[in-house]
């Protein structure tokens, strides 16, 4: 039998690769001659870099760039010389993870460091760059990133503005005459799982501003800035920024990536599946075994498991899901298309036991599963 093992991580308990090894151990106990293929996945959130490197087999590149408040910070990204592909996480240079909660202040934060990482990758010879834009501390509509690439944002007096969200309303023109030529020789893909528009009640500032340190006054001001800047973008790129699905992702980095980088915005799991050549590699599998920390109604909203199900259904492959916890009734699980499901919490003494000993429980659960399908 052929088994494909394609999990997401179990946050705080198991990495995707640990899950793969535990499942392999369980299957081989009962079906020692099975063909087993590891295809760990991720949806663009924490831990994606480890999964991406499983396929890219790249090296970690370190570079000093600007943090959200223009202070030097040492960051890293992934680069594969063999494929000239870089994987860059915006959060490394421009993320909330660099700050203490009392430092959050998105109106004064910049994406400049993310742009500097992109420049470094281009200088290394990158021909394809995958950009993860989760966890940002910014609301500058990507003008910091674009500044690093030699876009210039000018006020009514033709003076260059400091690239922060606070100054979006001051921008009256964009000078593209000195933009890095090599930028247009690079294929950019952006892992973007939100669909928020750029501004308005569902936009970048109103939905995400408060959690990045913006006061109600700041939020209104930032929203007005995004609205104003969208008119400038329309003048330069002839694109209605507000109509772009996901344009408001990461404080406007969604629309910035699309216009300044000519990037495609795609769900994170779709990008990782593409790197894995997932749909070709699962051909002729008898089962896909997947899992994540919690199987619940959120699983239906672009998470890794949904990406697995889409591929499995298209090829009529059975799916078994082993999760930390399951918060769905049996009918919902079947409706989702899962043929077999079990949760670590069904076997552990408590949550702490489940988190600490997930590896052992996965082996036991999969061994039981393998006995039933022999």
Kinemage of the C-alpha trace (Angstrom):
@kinemage 1
@onewidth
@group {chain A} dominant
@subgroup {mainchain}
@vectorlist {calphas} color= white
{ca unk a 1} P 0.000 0.000 0.000
{ca unk a 2} L 1.076 3.573 -0.642
{ca unk a 3} L 0.660 6.114 2.150
{ca unk a 4} L 1.305 9.846 1.793
{ca unk a 5} L 1.843 11.627 5.107
{ca unk a 6} L 0.907 15.306 4.770
{ca unk a 7} L 0.350 17.095 8.096
{ca unk a 8} L 0.546 20.606 9.452
{ca unk a 9} L 2.410 21.100 12.737
{ca unk a 10} L 0.831 20.511 16.166
{ca unk a 11} L 1.708 23.891 17.683
{ca unk a 12} L 3.697 23.482 20.894
{ca unk a 13} L 3.763 19.706 20.573
{ca unk a 14} L 4.942 18.209 17.260
{ca unk a 15} L 6.523 19.556 14.099
{ca unk a 16} L 5.193 18.299 10.779
{ca unk a 17} L 8.262 16.100 10.308
{ca unk a 18} L 7.932 14.588 13.797
{ca unk a 19} L 4.318 13.734 12.947
{ca unk a 20} L 5.495 12.083 9.701
{ca unk a 21} L 8.008 9.915 11.582
{ca unk a 22} L 5.462 8.892 14.225
{ca unk a 23} L 2.930 7.888 11.557
{ca unk a 24} L 5.585 5.924 9.649
{ca unk a 25} L 6.461 4.044 12.838
{ca unk a 26} L 2.814 3.168 13.438
{ca unk a 27} L 2.185 1.968 9.877
{ca unk a 28} L 5.384 -0.084 9.613
{ca unk a 29} L 4.468 -1.939 12.813
{ca unk a 30} L 1.518 -3.530 10.995
{ca unk a 31} L 2.354 -3.031 7.299
{ca unk a 32} L 6.163 -3.274 7.065
{ca unk a 33} L 6.227 -3.378 3.247
{ca unk a 34} L 4.185 -0.215 2.721
{ca unk a 35} L 5.465 2.588 0.509
{ca unk a 36} L 5.517 5.777 2.599
{ca unk a 37} L 6.063 9.314 1.310
{ca unk a 38} L 6.589 12.346 3.579
{ca unk a 39} L 4.953 15.516 2.226
{ca unk a 40} L 4.653 17.873 5.241
{ca unk a 41} L 2.655 21.041 4.599
{ca unk a 42} L 2.096 24.471 6.146
{ca unk a 43} L -0.268 27.371 5.547
{ca unk a 44} L 2.216 30.255 5.694
{ca unk a 45} L 2.123 30.713 9.469
{ca unk a 46} L 4.716 29.834 12.129
{ca unk a 47} L 6.908 26.905 11.172
{ca unk a 48} L 6.446 27.333 7.431
{ca unk a 49} L 10.168 27.939 6.901
{ca unk a 50} L 11.072 24.449 8.190
{ca unk a 51} L 8.547 22.848 5.841
{ca unk a 52} L 9.628 24.955 2.864
{ca unk a 53} L 13.247 23.938 3.476
{ca unk a 54} L 12.236 20.268 3.391
{ca unk a 55} L 11.611 20.869 -0.327
{ca unk a 56} L 14.051 23.676 -1.163
{ca unk a 57} L 17.002 22.196 0.739
{ca unk a 58} L 18.443 25.688 0.947
{ca unk a 59} L 20.772 27.477 3.314
{ca unk a 60} L 19.947 30.032 5.975
{ca unk a 61} L 21.205 33.474 4.950
{ca unk a 62} L 21.732 36.114 7.646
{ca unk a 63} L 21.643 39.835 6.895
{ca unk a 64} L 21.373 43.032 8.945
{ca unk a 65} L 18.359 45.184 8.049
{ca unk a 66} L 16.040 47.769 9.627
{ca unk a 67} L 13.473 46.620 12.161
{ca unk a 68} L 9.968 48.234 12.223
{ca unk a 69} L 11.416 51.364 13.892
{ca unk a 70} L 14.561 51.794 11.754
{ca unk a 71} L 16.909 50.066 14.228
{ca unk a 72} L 19.395 47.426 13.006
{ca unk a 73} L 18.315 43.811 13.418
{ca unk a 74} L 19.945 40.569 12.266
{ca unk a 75} L 17.450 38.502 10.290
{ca unk a 76} L 17.523 35.287 8.290
{ca unk a 77} L 15.842 33.883 5.216
{ca unk a 78} L 16.103 30.723 3.183
{ca unk a 79} L 17.944 30.527 -0.123
{ca unk a 80} L 18.383 27.602 -2.488
{ca unk a 81} L 21.251 28.023 -4.956
{ca unk a 82} L 20.135 24.940 -6.859
{ca unk a 83} L 16.808 26.545 -7.786
{ca unk a 84} L 17.666 30.234 -7.237
{ca unk a 85} L 14.655 30.421 -4.921
{ca unk a 86} L 14.367 32.433 -1.704
{ca unk a 87} L 11.764 32.137 1.028
{ca unk a 88} L 11.403 35.335 3.062
{ca unk a 89} L 9.172 35.845 6.082
{ca unk a 90} L 8.118 39.464 6.503
{ca unk a 91} L 7.836 38.923 10.274
{ca unk a 92} L 11.618 38.460 10.507
{ca unk a 93} L 12.262 42.144 9.791
{ca unk a 94} L 8.879 43.837 10.158
{ca unk a 95} L 7.000 41.639 12.609
{ca unk a 96} L 5.400 42.004 16.017
{ca unk a 97} L 7.648 39.173 17.215
{ca unk a 98} L 10.533 41.697 17.330
{ca unk a 99} L 8.686 43.969 19.760
{ca unk a 100} L 7.289 43.942 23.263
{ca unk a 101} L 3.519 44.605 23.348
{ca unk a 102} L 4.077 48.066 24.846
{ca unk a 103} L 6.230 48.938 21.790
{ca unk a 104} L 3.502 48.202 19.227
{ca unk a 105} L 2.867 51.377 17.211
{ca unk a 106} L 1.971 50.555 13.620
{ca unk a 107} L 1.491 54.166 12.511
{ca unk a 108} L 5.240 54.742 13.000
{ca unk a 109} L 6.384 51.309 11.797
{ca unk a 110} L 7.976 50.500 8.449
{ca unk a 111} L 8.399 47.513 6.118
{ca unk a 112} L 11.801 48.820 5.004
{ca unk a 113} L 13.620 45.793 6.455
{ca unk a 114} L 11.477 43.378 4.449
{ca unk a 115} L 12.464 45.242 1.301
{ca unk a 116} L 16.123 45.050 2.308
{ca unk a 117} L 15.809 41.277 2.661
{ca unk a 118} L 14.323 41.134 -0.847
{ca unk a 119} L 17.215 43.227 -2.210
{ca unk a 120} L 19.727 40.888 -0.550
{ca unk a 121} L 18.050 37.835 -2.113
{ca unk a 122} L 18.024 39.496 -5.552
{ca unk a 123} L 21.725 40.301 -5.149
{ca unk a 124} L 22.346 36.619 -4.321
{ca unk a 125} L 20.803 35.713 -7.680
{ca unk a 126} L 17.240 34.818 -6.663
{ca unk a 127} L 14.948 34.320 -9.646
{ca unk a 128} L 11.948 33.257 -7.565
{ca unk a 129} L 11.013 34.748 -4.192
{ca unk a 130} L 8.253 33.411 -1.971
{ca unk a 131} L 7.161 35.979 0.602
{ca unk a 132} L 5.212 35.143 3.750
{ca unk a 133} L 3.402 38.220 5.055
{ca unk a 134} L 1.933 37.025 8.354
{ca unk a 135} L 2.666 38.586 11.743
{ca unk a 136} L 3.412 42.139 10.585
{ca unk a 137} L 3.766 45.091 12.974
{ca unk a 138} L 3.103 47.588 10.193
{ca unk a 139} L 0.406 49.547 8.376
{ca unk a 140} L 2.525 51.395 5.804
{ca unk a 141} L 0.981 49.826 2.687
{ca unk a 142} L 4.396 48.431 1.811
{ca unk a 143} L 6.018 51.805 1.087
{ca unk a 144} L 8.963 50.885 3.316
{ca unk a 145} L 9.559 47.691 1.344
{ca unk a 146} L 9.243 49.606 -1.929
{ca unk a 147} L 11.654 52.312 -0.719
{ca unk a 148} L 14.345 49.626 -0.308
{ca unk a 149} L 13.765 48.776 -3.974
{ca unk a 150} L 14.295 52.446 -4.957
{ca unk a 151} L 10.679 53.516 -5.382
{ca unk a 152} L 10.428 57.104 -4.114
{ca unk a 153} L 7.300 58.459 -2.402
{ca unk a 154} L 7.008 62.224 -2.730
{ca unk a 155} L 4.870 64.888 -1.041
{ca unk a 156} L 3.388 67.979 -2.720
{ca unk a 157} L 6.796 69.708 -2.547
{ca unk a 158} L 8.534 66.749 -4.222
{ca unk a 159} L 10.258 65.830 -0.975
{ca unk a 160} L 10.639 62.153 -0.115
{ca unk a 161} L 8.461 61.073 2.828
{ca unk a 162} L 9.596 58.775 5.619
{ca unk a 163} L 8.048 55.371 4.747
{ca unk a 164} L 5.616 54.836 7.636
{ca unk a 165} L 1.827 54.580 7.847
{ca unk a 166} L 1.532 58.000 9.439
{ca unk a 167} L 2.736 59.606 6.198
{ca unk a 168} L 0.516 57.850 3.643
{ca unk a 169} L -1.788 60.888 3.433
{ca unk a 170} L 1.151 63.132 2.495
{ca unk a 171} L 2.124 61.164 -0.621
{ca unk a 172} L 1.168 62.907 -3.855
{ca unk a 173} L 3.325 61.029 -6.371
{ca unk a 174} L 5.544 57.976 -6.824
{ca unk a 175} L 8.859 58.191 -8.664
{ca unk a 176} L 9.554 54.835 -10.363
{ca unk a 177} L 12.501 56.026 -12.492
{ca unk a 178} L 15.219 54.444 -10.333
{ca unk a 179} L 13.531 51.159 -9.435
{ca unk a 180} L 15.924 48.201 -9.249
{ca unk a 181} L 15.949 46.762 -12.805
{ca unk a 182} L 16.456 43.202 -11.598
{ca unk a 183} L 13.168 43.371 -9.718
{ca unk a 184} L 11.249 42.622 -12.910
{ca unk a 185} L 13.331 39.519 -13.621
{ca unk a 186} L 12.160 37.892 -10.390
{ca unk a 187} L 8.991 35.822 -10.039
{ca unk a 188} L 7.280 36.757 -6.751
{ca unk a 189} L 4.650 34.682 -4.966
{ca unk a 190} L 3.048 35.895 -1.752
{ca unk a 191} L 1.455 33.624 0.835
{ca unk a 192} L -1.723 35.524 1.650
{ca unk a 193} L -4.582 33.860 3.495
{ca unk a 194} L -6.749 36.886 4.293
{ca unk a 195} L -9.179 38.530 1.906
{ca unk a 196} L -9.530 41.952 3.553
{ca unk a 197} L -9.701 44.971 1.250
{ca unk a 198} L -7.219 47.809 1.715
{ca unk a 199} L -9.404 50.273 3.626
{ca unk a 200} L -12.861 50.662 5.154
{ca unk a 201} L -14.546 48.776 7.989
{ca unk a 202} L -13.034 45.453 6.840
{ca unk a 203} L -9.708 46.993 5.809
{ca unk a 204} L -6.162 46.793 7.135
{ca unk a 205} L -6.435 49.537 9.769
{ca unk a 206} L -9.888 48.803 11.200
{ca unk a 207} L -9.463 45.023 11.415
{ca unk a 208} L -5.820 44.722 12.447
{ca unk a 209} L -4.708 48.174 13.654
{ca unk a 210} L -5.706 47.816 17.311
{ca unk a 211} L -3.717 44.609 17.790
{ca unk a 212} L -0.670 46.425 16.376
{ca unk a 213} L -0.898 49.263 18.889
{ca unk a 214} L -3.157 51.747 17.077
{ca unk a 215} L -5.599 53.868 19.096
{ca unk a 216} L -9.119 54.546 17.726
{ca unk a 217} L -7.815 57.933 16.509
{ca unk a 218} L -4.791 56.255 14.871
{ca unk a 219} L -7.033 53.708 13.144
{ca unk a 220} L -9.195 56.385 11.563
{ca unk a 221} L -6.109 58.337 10.479
{ca unk a 222} L -4.446 55.224 9.014
{ca unk a 223} L -7.621 54.259 7.179
{ca unk a 224} L -7.807 57.716 5.621
{ca unk a 225} L -4.140 57.381 4.647
{ca unk a 226} L -4.757 54.049 2.932
{ca unk a 227} L -7.757 55.496 1.107
{ca unk a 228} L -5.734 58.507 -0.060
{ca unk a 229} L -2.781 56.355 -1.111
{ca unk a 230} L -5.055 54.048 -3.126
{ca unk a 231} L -5.800 57.034 -5.409
{ca unk a 232} L -2.065 57.564 -5.967
{ca unk a 233} L -1.681 53.860 -6.764
{ca unk a 234} L -4.527 54.148 -9.262
{ca unk a 235} L -2.753 57.055 -10.991
{ca unk a 236} L 0.542 55.174 -11.259
{ca unk a 237} L -0.513 51.554 -11.846
{ca unk a 238} L -4.056 51.999 -13.187
{ca unk a 239} L -5.357 49.475 -10.675
{ca unk a 240} L -8.267 49.909 -8.273
{ca unk a 241} L -6.454 48.869 -5.090
{ca unk a 242} L -9.680 48.529 -3.116
{ca unk a 243} L -11.007 45.843 -5.455
{ca unk a 244} L -7.994 43.545 -4.936
{ca unk a 245} L -8.914 40.649 -2.644
{ca unk a 246} L -6.325 40.486 0.156
{ca unk a 247} L -5.030 43.991 -0.616
{ca unk a 248} L -5.350 44.859 3.080
{ca unk a 249} L -3.259 41.895 4.258
{ca unk a 250} L -0.351 42.778 6.560
{ca unk a 251} L -1.143 46.485 6.753
{ca unk a 252} L -1.505 46.837 2.987
{ca unk a 253} L 1.421 44.576 2.088
{ca unk a 254} L -1.018 42.556 -0.023
{ca unk a 255} L -1.632 45.345 -2.543
{ca unk a 256} L 1.993 46.543 -2.236
{ca unk a 257} L 3.286 43.105 -3.244
{ca unk a 258} L 0.911 42.941 -6.178
{ca unk a 259} L 1.788 46.376 -7.552
{ca unk a 260} L 5.406 47.034 -6.491
{ca unk a 261} L 6.627 43.438 -6.947
{ca unk a 262} L 4.147 42.242 -9.617
{ca unk a 263} L 3.501 39.332 -7.249
{ca unk a 264} L 0.683 36.803 -7.278
{ca unk a 265} L -1.239 36.490 -3.987
{ca unk a 266} L -1.992 32.874 -3.143
{ca unk a 267} L -3.139 30.899 -0.095
{ca unk a 268} L -0.104 29.720 1.874
{ca unk a 269} L -0.984 26.038 1.655
{ca unk a 270} L -1.355 26.320 -2.130
{ca unk a 271} L 2.172 27.732 -2.405
{ca unk a 272} L 3.657 24.991 -0.211
{ca unk a 273} L 1.761 22.303 -2.154
{ca unk a 274} L 3.209 23.716 -5.357
{ca unk a 275} L 6.756 23.549 -3.923
{ca unk a 276} L 6.105 19.948 -2.877
{ca unk a 277} L 4.719 18.999 -6.319
{ca unk a 278} L 1.948 17.615 -4.139
{ca unk a 279} L -0.720 16.750 -6.700
{ca unk a 280} L 1.703 14.708 -8.814
{ca unk a 281} L 3.341 12.915 -5.895
{ca unk a 282} L 0.090 11.685 -4.353
{ca unk a 283} L -0.848 9.794 -7.553
{ca unk a 284} L -1.853 6.176 -6.865
{ca unk a 285} L -1.788 6.607 -3.085
{ca unk a 286} L -4.183 4.402 -1.124
{ca unk a 287} L -4.351 6.818 1.811
{ca unk a 288} L -3.276 10.342 2.647
{ca unk a 289} L -2.646 10.668 6.366
{ca unk a 290} L -2.894 14.218 7.638
{ca unk a 291} L -3.236 16.041 10.927
{ca unk a 292} L -3.110 19.334 12.780
{ca unk a 293} L -3.419 20.556 16.350
{ca unk a 294} L -7.181 21.013 16.242
{ca unk a 295} L -9.810 19.909 13.760
{ca unk a 296} L -12.709 22.371 14.019
{ca unk a 297} L -14.845 24.706 11.918
{ca unk a 298} L -11.766 26.898 11.242
{ca unk a 299} L -10.251 23.972 9.333
{ca unk a 300} L -12.688 24.762 6.517
{ca unk a 301} L -11.202 28.268 6.078
{ca unk a 302} L -8.088 27.779 3.968
{ca unk a 303} L -6.107 25.775 6.519
{ca unk a 304} L -3.631 23.036 5.605
{ca unk a 305} L -6.146 20.233 6.036
{ca unk a 306} L -8.499 21.819 3.536
{ca unk a 307} L -5.652 21.945 1.029
{ca unk a 308} L -5.073 18.226 1.558
{ca unk a 309} L -8.776 17.444 1.116
{ca unk a 310} L -9.010 19.394 -2.151
{ca unk a 311} L -6.217 17.313 -3.693
{ca unk a 312} L -7.390 14.015 -2.209
{ca unk a 313} L -10.976 14.435 -3.465
{ca unk a 314} L -9.782 15.300 -6.972
{ca unk a 315} L -7.991 11.924 -7.113
{ca unk a 316} L -10.456 9.865 -5.038
{ca unk a 317} L -7.848 9.086 -2.366
{ca unk a 318} L -9.003 8.171 1.139
{ca unk a 319} L -7.968 10.478 3.985
{ca unk a 320} L -7.209 9.710 7.624
{ca unk a 321} L -6.817 12.630 10.026
{ca unk a 322} L -5.005 12.344 13.355
{ca unk a 323} L -5.298 15.557 15.344
{ca unk a 324} L -4.526 16.840 18.796
{ca unk a 325} L -8.201 17.601 19.390
{ca unk a 326} L -11.372 17.244 17.334
{ca unk a 327} L -14.172 19.736 17.872
{ca unk a 328} L -16.558 18.482 15.173
{ca unk a 329} L -19.237 15.808 15.286
{ca unk a 330} L -18.986 12.641 13.201
{ca unk a 331} L -21.380 13.900 10.521
{ca unk a 332} L -19.320 17.057 9.971
{ca unk a 333} L -16.137 15.005 9.692
{ca unk a 334} L -17.730 12.784 7.026
{ca unk a 335} L -19.178 15.835 5.288
{ca unk a 336} L -15.660 17.255 5.114
{ca unk a 337} L -14.618 14.056 3.293
{ca unk a 338} L -12.435 12.511 6.009
{ca unk a 339} L -12.692 8.708 6.036
{ca unk a 340} L -11.044 8.078 9.408
{ca unk a 341} L -10.338 10.439 12.306
{ca unk a 342} L -8.914 10.217 15.795
{ca unk a 343} L -7.617 12.684 18.373
{ca unk a 344} L -4.750 12.504 20.851
{ca unk a 345} L -7.118 13.811 23.539
{ca unk a 346} L -9.206 10.642 23.131
{ca unk a 347} L -6.230 8.675 24.488
{ca unk a 348} L -4.261 11.003 26.774
{ca unk a 349} L -4.916 11.639 30.453
{ca unk a 350} L -5.222 15.404 29.977
{ca unk a 351} L -4.112 18.274 27.741
{ca unk a 352} L -0.646 18.471 29.308
{ca unk a 353} L -0.104 14.746 28.731
{ca unk a 354} L -1.330 15.156 25.131
{ca unk a 355} L 1.092 18.025 24.460
{ca unk a 356} L 4.076 16.309 26.088
{ca unk a 357} L 3.541 12.833 24.647
{ca unk a 358} L 1.893 13.500 21.290
{ca unk a 359} L 4.514 11.450 19.411
{ca unk a 360} L 3.785 8.306 21.418
{ca unk a 361} L 0.006 8.703 21.079
{ca unk a 362} L 0.199 9.245 17.308
{ca unk a 363} L 2.135 5.960 16.964
{ca unk a 364} L -0.516 4.137 19.020
{ca unk a 365} L -3.423 5.697 17.081
{ca unk a 366} L -1.893 4.945 13.686
{ca unk a 367} L -1.048 1.367 14.691
{ca unk a 368} L -4.712 0.874 15.575
{ca unk a 369} L -5.737 2.423 12.248
{ca unk a 370} L -3.356 0.186 10.289
{ca unk a 371} L -4.840 -2.929 11.949
{ca unk a 372} L -8.303 -1.890 10.755
{ca unk a 373} L -7.350 -1.411 7.102
{ca unk a 374} L -5.250 -4.574 6.633
